[in-house]
């Protein structure tokens, strides 16, 4: 079986080949042998990155960090924001760290809140201040 560059095969075949690569590396094979057995022509860095991230990286097509605000955490965040709609991003960030030992940026928290339709309501004392110069 020859090796192919991941871009030369379809998404399903690439996913299956990457899962084989991860399984081979978990069994103790070197990255080059594992890549050849999986039929992939990937770099050493890519092989080790896939092995480190595990099976989830194959299904989650993100290139950056793994998605932190999914599943149980997202349900908790939604409940928290409904119960305390005036909570700041910093307060939610601290609560996530205390509850789940999870470091999430305030901007990511605010993006998820906006997607859920749970953005913080600003009072009269918001950034604009509501005052005009006379």
N, C-alpha and C positions, 0 to 999 in steps of 0.2 A: 504494500500500500504506500503510495507516494505522499509527500506532504504538499499541502496547498496553503496558500495565504488565506486567512479568514475572510477577506473580502471577495474571494473567488467562489465561495459557496453560499448557498441560501441560508436564511436565518435559522431554520430548524436544524439543518445539518451542522451549522456553526455551533449552535447551542449544545447539541449532542456531543460534538467533538470536544468542546471545552469541558463538559462534564466528565468525559473520558480522561482528559488531561488531568483534571483535579483528582479523580479517583486513582490514576496511576501514580501521581506524586504522593498521595496519602499512603499508598502501599509501599513507599520508599524508593521508587524509581527516580533517577535523576531527571532534571527538567528536559534535557535533550531527548532521552529515551522515551519519556512520557509524551512529549510533543510528537515524536515520530509515530509512536503507537496509536496516538489519537488522530494522526493524519493532519496535524497542524504545523505550519511553518511560522511559529511565533518566536519572539525574542525571549531571552532568559528573564528579563524584567517582567514581561507580560505573563510568562508561565508562573513565576513566583507571586505576582500580584493576584492572579486568578486563584492560586492555591491558598493564599492568605485570606482572601475574601470569601472563599468557599462557594458552595452551590448557589447561594443567594445572589451573588454577583452575576451569575449567568442569567438568572431570571430577571433581575432588576437591571435594566439596560442603562442605568446611570453611569457616567464616567467618573464622577467625583465621589464624595463621601456617600456612604449608605444612608438611605432615608431614615431619619430618626423619629419623625412625627407620624408614624403609622400605627395601625392596630390599636392596642390597649392605650397607648400614650395619646393617640388622637381622640379617642372616646373620652379619656380623662380630661383632656384640654377643652373639648367641647362642653362637657359638663361644668368644668371650672368656670369657663367664660360665661355660660348661661347663669350660673349662680352668682357670679361677681362680675357683671358687665363693665364696671368701671376700673377693673384691674389694669395696671400698666404692664407693658411688656417686661419690665424689670422684675415686677412682682411674680409674674408667671414664670419667668426664667428661674428665679430663686425656688419657686415651688416645684418646678420640674427637676431641678438639681436635688432638692431634698427628698422628693418622692421616688424618683427613678434613677438618681445618680447620673443624670443626663445633661450634658452641656450643649445648649442650643442657643443660637444667636437671637437677639430680639427681633431682627429683621425677618428671620425665618418664622418665628412665632407670629409676627404680624401678618406675614403672607398667608399662613394657614388660617388665621382668624378671619382675614378678609375673604378667603375662599369659602369659609363656612358661613359667611355673613354675620360674623360676631365681632366686628371691629369695635374698638373702644369708643364709647360716646364721649365727646368732648363737651365740657361745660363752658360757661362764659369765660373762664380763665384759661382757655387754650393758648396755643402758640401765638395766634394773631392778637390776642388780648382784647379784641373787640373795641379798642379805643382809637379814635382818630385825632390827628393833630388839628388844632384850631388856630 
